[in-house]
């Protein structure tokens, strides 16, 4: 079992920045697949940014150049630095981990961008 706890969401104006954190209850040093997704009510959850095969990263086209995913294995934490935020980035952001025999999700953190 792994628990994932997200934090860092909030309300900011367009053009602002936020940094999301996802802390895992177990070591993530051996985890190759971990990332951030977001969901708007009535729409499917979509990948924002993620690690695949360890250090290789992927990003949704809509966030490339604005968002950066990083990890600190010593702190069991994955971060999402979000810059130049836009109203369309408004969503609940979820952390996902694939490993330890299953797929785990956090409970999400709300990000709201005002225009």
C-alpha positions in Angstrom: 0.0 0.0 0.0 1.1 3.5 -0.8 -0.5 6.8 0.3 0.0 9.9 -1.9 -0.7 13.3 -0.5 -0.8 16.3 -2.8 -0.4 19.9 -1.7 0.3 23.3 -3.1 -2.9 24.1 -4.9 -4.8 27.3 -4.6 -6.2 30.4 -6.3 -3.9 32.5 -8.4 -4.2 35.1 -11.1 -3.4 34.3 -14.7 0.3 34.6 -15.3 1.1 33.4 -11.8 2.9 30.3 -10.6 2.3 27.4 -8.2 4.3 24.4 -7.1 2.5 21.2 -6.4 4.0 18.5 -4.2 3.1 14.9 -3.9 4.5 13.0 -1.0 4.5 9.2 -1.0 4.4 7.1 2.1 7.0 4.8 0.7 10.3 5.2 -1.0 9.9 6.2 -4.7 13.5 5.6 -5.6 12.6 2.4 -7.5 9.5 3.9 -9.1 9.7 4.4 -12.8 6.2 5.7 -13.5 4.8 8.6 -11.5 3.2 11.8 -12.5 0.5 14.4 -12.4 -2.9 14.3 -14.0 -5.7 16.8 -13.9 -9.5 16.7 -14.2 -12.2 19.2 -15.0 -15.8 18.2 -13.9 -17.5 16.3 -16.7 -14.2 15.5 -18.5 -11.8 12.7 -18.5 -8.7 12.8 -16.3 -5.7 13.8 -18.5 -1.9 13.5 -18.1 -0.2 16.7 -17.4 3.4 15.6 -16.8 5.0 12.4 -15.8 8.1 10.3 -15.4 8.3 7.1 -17.4 11.2 4.6 -17.2 12.7 6.5 -14.3 14.1 9.9 -15.4 12.4 10.3 -18.8 9.7 12.9 -18.7 6.6 13.6 -20.8 4.3 16.6 -20.9 0.9 17.4 -22.4 1.3 19.8 -25.3 -0.8 22.4 -23.6 1.8 22.7 -20.7 5.1 22.3 -22.5 7.4 25.2 -21.7 5.3 26.3 -18.7 5.3 23.2 -16.4 8.2 21.2 -15.1 8.0 17.9 -13.2 10.8 17.0 -10.9 11.4 14.5 -8.1 13.4 14.2 -4.9 13.8 10.6 -4.0 15.3 11.3 -0.6 12.0 13.1 0.3 9.7 10.6 -1.5 8.3 13.6 -3.3 7.4 14.6 -6.9 6.9 18.2 -7.7 5.0 20.1 -10.5 6.3 23.6 -11.0 3.6 25.5 -12.9 4.4 28.9 -14.4 2.5 31.3 -16.6 -0.7 29.8 -15.5 -3.8 30.2 -17.6 -7.5 30.0 -16.7 -7.7 26.8 -18.7 -5.3 25.2 -16.3 -8.1 25.3 -13.6 -8.7 21.7 -12.5 -8.2 19.3 -9.7 -4.6 17.9 -9.9 -3.9 14.3 -9.0 -0.7 12.5 -8.3 -0.4 9.0 -9.7 2.2 6.2 -8.9 2.5 2.9 -10.7 4.4 0.4 -8.6 4.4 -1.9 -5.7 2.1 -4.1 -7.7 -0.7 -1.6 -8.3 -1.6 1.9 -9.3 -2.2 4.6 -6.7 -3.8 8.0 -6.8 -3.8 10.9 -4.4 -7.0 12.6 -3.4 -6.2 15.7 -5.5 -5.6 19.4 -5.0 -7.6 22.2 -6.5 -5.9 24.7 -8.8 -8.0 27.7 -9.8 -6.7 30.4 -12.1 -8.6 33.7 -12.4 -8.5 35.8 -15.5 
